[in-house]
Amino acid sequence: MPRLPRKPVRGVPGAVAATLARRREARAPRVVLRDRGGRPRPLGVGEDPVAQALVKAAEDLISAAQRGSTA
């Protein structure tokens, strides 16, 4: 059975829910590539395997820097 669209919650509970959703979105990993002209092009990490590989590589670089790796 298909789900019906949810009605937006109004008032204080709606504001709190919206704030939490914005903060969750802000913490989500994202990949932004720049073309030769310098224009940013965001890639969705969830659906793009190239973006997922870039996020993994970035996490590995950050981990190596935090460890003080000399490799």
Buried (B, 14 or more C-beta within 10 A) or exposed (E): EEEEEEEEEEEEEEEEEEEEEEEEEEEEEEBEEEEEEEEEEEBEBEEEEEBBEBBEEEEEEEEEEEEEEEE
